[in-house]
Amino acid sequence: MALTRSPVPRTLDHSGYWLVTAGGDLYPFGDTSFTRSSIGPVVASTAGSAGVGLWAVRADGSVIQVGGVSWFGDAPMNDGESAVAIAATSTNMGYWVFTDRGRAVAFGDAEHLGDLAGIQLAGPIIAALSTPSGDGYYMVASDGGVFSFGDAPFLGSVPQILPGVQLAAPIVGMSPTPEGGGYWLVASDGGVFNFSNLAFDGSLGADPPDSPVIAVAPFSP
């Protein structure tokens, strides 16, 4: 599972980032006044816009804020349910917590735009992302199912293009383009699936890496 699941990058007036470990250690890099700290075990984090801070969520749905962002509440979990992702609104005044059963719990100015509660999923939700506007979000399941809400455009999913096919390895991450015109999904064996206007540039599916892939991220030369 990819540890940090941030929204699509927004225009920033600084350069820097945090590395967040599963144990909750925060390592700041670049143009930041923050020092190394620890917040305890977490499953996911998301940065506030303009680099003012971050939120992290634990499996039990409790949310920790770091820096100049506010805490808006914890997400209570149902029996056997775990939090898997957190995504921020564009204003820094709210966030969503997402669970492996597809629930989305909204806080602050985050609007509940729908979720998968009560729906029998083929695989658990493993990631979630907000759109650049903060007016929508995606949820991604381990079987490659993509679920879009609000202004998040649905551009395809693995079950849609490979109906009835059992993947060799579960989907572990998703990354959209900054413009929102497409997205990639990646499996733990390095298999890559591209949707909409994105080119397929290769994968590790035929030559799996020594350790599982946990995320996919775009870059510009």
N, C-alpha and C positions, 0 to 999 in steps of 0.2 A: 504494500500500500504506500502511495506517496504520502510523505508526512505533511508537507506544506501545500495547501491548495488555495492559492490566492486568486482573486478576480483577475480578469484580463487587465494587463498593465494600463494605467492611466497616465496622463501627462504629469511629470514630476519636476520639481524645481531643485532636486538634489540627486546625488548619486550614492547609493549604498543599499545594504540589505542585511537581514538577519539570517543566520542559519539556526534552525530549531531542531533539537534532537528529540527522539522519542522519550528520553528521560526528562525533557523540559529544560535543557540547558540552552540559553540564548547567546549566540555569538554575533555581535554587531561588527559590520565592516563598512568602510567608506565614510561618507560625510554624515556622521551621526554623533550625537553627544552621549549616547547610551553606553553603558559598560556591560561587561559580561554578567549575566545573572542566571538564576534558575527558578523555574516556576513549578517543577514537579512533572510527572509523566503526563503527556498529552498525545492526542491522536491526529490533530490537524491544527493549522493556524491560518490566519489571513491578515494582510497588512491594511492599515488605514490609508486612504489616499493622501498624497503629499508626504508620505513617510512619517506621519506624526506618531505612530505607534502600531501595535498589533494586538489581535485577540487570538487566544488559543483555547481549544476545547478538549476536555477529557472524555474518556469513553462513557462516563456517567452523565454527560451533558453539562457539567459545570464549566463555566467560561471564566478565563483569566484575562485581564487587560494589562497591557504594558505601554508605558509612555503616555502621550497626550490623547488617548481615546478613553471613552467612558464605558463602564459596565452597565448593561441593560437587563441582565437576567440570566439565569441558568435554565436549561431545557430539561424538564423531568423525563426520564426514560421509562418506558413500559417494561414489564418483565421480559427478560431475554433480549432486550433491544440495546443497541449501542450507538452513540454518536460517532460519525465518521468524517464529517466535514463542517466547516464554518465559512461563510462568505459575508463580506461587508457591503453595505450600501455605499453609493458614491459620495454621500455627505459626511461620513464618519459618525452618523447619528443612529446607526442601527446595524443589525446583522441577522442572518439566518443560521440556525443550527440544523444539520441534516442527519438523519439516522439511517442505519443499514436497512431498515424496513421501508424507507422512502418517505418518512415524515419530514416536513419542513416546519420549523418552529421560528416564528418571526419575533424580533425584539426592536424597540426603538421605532425609528421611522421605516423599518423594513415592512413591506406589505406582503401578507400571505397570498401568494399567487396560485396556489394549488399544490397538491402533493400526491403521493401514491399510497396513502394510508388506506388499509383495507383491501388493497389489490395484491393478488398472489403473484409475486415476482419470480421469474425464472432464475434469477441470481440476486444476491444482496446488493444494495447500493454501496459503491466503494468510493465515490467522489462526487463533488458538486462544485459548481462555479457560478458566480454572478456575471451578468453582462456588463459592458463598460458603462452603460447608463445607470445601472443599479435597479432597473425596472424589470428584470427577468433573471432566470437562473436555469441551469441544466442540472440534472442528476444522471449519473452513469452507473450501470449495474455491471457485475462481474462477467455476465454473458455478452456484454457489448451493447445492451439496450441503452438508448439515449432518450431522455424524457425532458422536454422543454416546456417552460412556463413563462408567462409574461411576454416580453419582447425578445426572448431567446428563440432564434429561428431553428426549427427542426430541419436538419440537412441530411439525415440518414442515420442508420444504426447497423450493427453487425447482423442481428437477426433478420433485418430487412433485406440485406444483400446476400446473406447466406442462410436462408430459411432452413431450419431443421439441422443445421450443422453444429456439431459439438466442437468447441474450440479446443486446441491442444493445451492451452494455458489460459487462465482467467485474465480478463481486462483489469488493469491496475491503475490506469491514468488517462486523462483527457486534456488536450490543450487546444483552445481555439486560436485563430489568428487575431491580432489586435483589432482588425477591421470588422471581425465577426462574419467573414465570408466563408468560413470553413473551419473544420477541426480535425484533429488526429486523435485516434484511440490507440493505446499501446497495451500489449499483453505482457505477462511476466516473462515469457520466453523471447521477447523482443519483436514479436509480430506487430506490424503497424497497419492500421486501417485509416485511409484518408477519405474525407467526405467533402462534397461540393467542389469549390474551385481550387483545391489543393492537389499538387502533383504527388504521385507516389515516388519517393526517392530511395526506396529500399527498406529492408528490415533485417533483423537477426533471426527470423523464424527458422531458416534452414541451418543456421549455425548458432545455436543458443549460447548465451554468455555463461561464464562460470558461476555467477550469482544472479538472482532474479532482477529484471528491470523493474523499477518502481515508479517511473514518471517519464513523460515526454514533454519537451519544451522547445518552442520555435526559436530560431535565431536569424539575424540578418548579417550578411557578410560585410 
